[in-house]
């Protein structure tokens, strides 16, 4: 399941640089997570790095984008191959 950033975000800028999939970008008012790029850090880390560093705990699971760990791993593999091909 992808993650999302809620409106409790304080734009502290710590989540975006730790995302290994470049899934986090600045939105209109707060940071946003692109579900097609979010793997919850599966394939990179044991836990989502944005959640680890978030000081206000505003990054829950996005129930609109439910995925199993296996589906997240497939997404990770596709992203890695796409990055390698440049």
For each residue, the residues with C-beta under 8 A, 3 or more apart:
1: 40 61 62 63 65 66 67 72
2: 23 33 35 38 40 61 62 65 67
3: 33 38 40 48 50 51 59 60 61 62
4: 32 33 35 59 60 61 62 64
5: 9 15 24 30 31 32 33 50 58 59
6: 9 58 59 60
7: 29 30 58
8: 56 57 58
9: 5 6 30 31 56 58
10: 55 56 58
11: 26 30 31
12: 15 55 56
13: 16 17
14: 17 18 53 54 55
15: 5 12 18 19 24 31 49 50 53 54 59
16: 13 19 24 25 26 31
17: 13 14
18: 14 15 49 50 52 53
19: 15 16 22 23 24 49 50
20: 41 44 45 49
21: 37 38 39 41 44 76 79
22: 19 25 37
23: 2 19 33 34 35 37 38 39
24: 5 15 16 19 31 32 33 34 50
25: 16 22 31 32 34
26: 11 16 30 31 32
27: 30 31 32
28:
29: 7
30: 5 7 9 11 26 27
31: 5 9 11 15 16 24 25 26 27
32: 4 5 24 25 26 27
33: 2 3 4 5 23 24 37 38 50 59 62
34: 23 24 25 37 38
35: 2 4 23 38 62 64 65
36: 75
37: 21 22 23 33 34 79
38: 2 3 21 23 33 34 35 62 65
39: 21 23 42 43 44 72 73 75 76 79
40: 1 2 3 47 48 72
41: 20 21 44 45 46 47 48 49
42: 39 69 72 73 75 76
43: 39 72 73 76 77 80
44: 20 21 39 41 49 76
45: 20 41 48 49
46: 41
47: 40 41 51 52
48: 3 40 41 45 51 52 59
49: 15 18 19 20 41 44 45 52 53
50: 3 5 15 18 19 24 33 53 54 59
51: 3 47 48 54 57 59
52: 18 47 48 49
53: 14 15 18 49 50
54: 14 15 50 51 57 58 59
55: 10 12 14
56: 8 9 10 12
57: 8 51 54
58: 5 6 7 8 9 10 54
59: 3 4 5 6 15 33 48 50 51 54
60: 3 4 6
61: 1 2 3 4
62: 1 2 3 4 33 35 38 65
63: 1 66
64: 4 35
65: 1 2 35 38 62
66: 1 63
67: 1 2 71 72 75
68: 71 72
69: 42 72 73
70: 73 74
71: 67 68 74 75
72: 1 39 40 42 43 67 68 69 75 76
73: 39 42 43 69 70 76 77
74: 70 71 77 78
75: 36 39 42 67 71 72 78 79
76: 21 39 42 43 44 72 73 79 80
77: 43 73 74 80 81
78: 74 75 81 82
79: 21 37 39 75 76 82 83
80: 43 76 77 83 84
81: 77 78 84 85
82: 78 79 85
83: 79 80 86
84: 80 81
85: 81 82
86: 83
